[in-house]
Amino acid sequence: MPEAPGQPASAASSRLFLAIWPTAAGRAALVREAARWSWPAGARPTPPDKLHLTLHFLGPVATDRLPSLRDRLQVPFRPFVLRLTGEAIWQRGMAVLLAEPEPALLDLHQRLTQALRGIQQPVDVRPYAPHVTLARHATGVVPPAVATPVRWRVHSYALVSSVPGVGYRNLQRYRAD
């Protein structure tokens, strides 16, 4: 059984998550929107190459489980348009753009929940709040008076490893039907 989400990864584990990466145009729109915010001193904006929408955070997973995990996380879905139309400042100053509750996005999340449970991988039981994190430690940030909606067409999602000091590494890309 893998370690519980949120536990530190060991040398024999990888810290994993499932995510939707923006298209090049979507990334450019996210960067433009982030530039419209008035960031306080100490805010840590998300680097453009790390902007993504998390579908599931898996936490540390034993490295020997990766081959079977990769194979079992392909779920059917149709391409859809992701729309980020709201903004929020969450606990500890996390500035986010909120995704509309698009039925296709929620269906993809639910199918992945079922796939993860099918392989005894713990899943977060809190309600799903799809978002893209623009910055951390941004308490006191002033968002623009009017948000500019950010959209991109989703054709795939990825299994990603978060490597401390290195960044994100896509382990597997899963394409739409």
Secondary structure by P-SEA (a helix, b strand, c coil): ccccccccccccccbbbbbbbbcaaaaaaaaaaaaaccccccccccccccccccccccccccccaaaaaaaaccccccbbbbbbccccccccbbbbbbbcccaaaaaaaaaaaaaaaaaccccccccbbbbbbcccccccccccccccbbbbbbccccccccccccccccccccccc
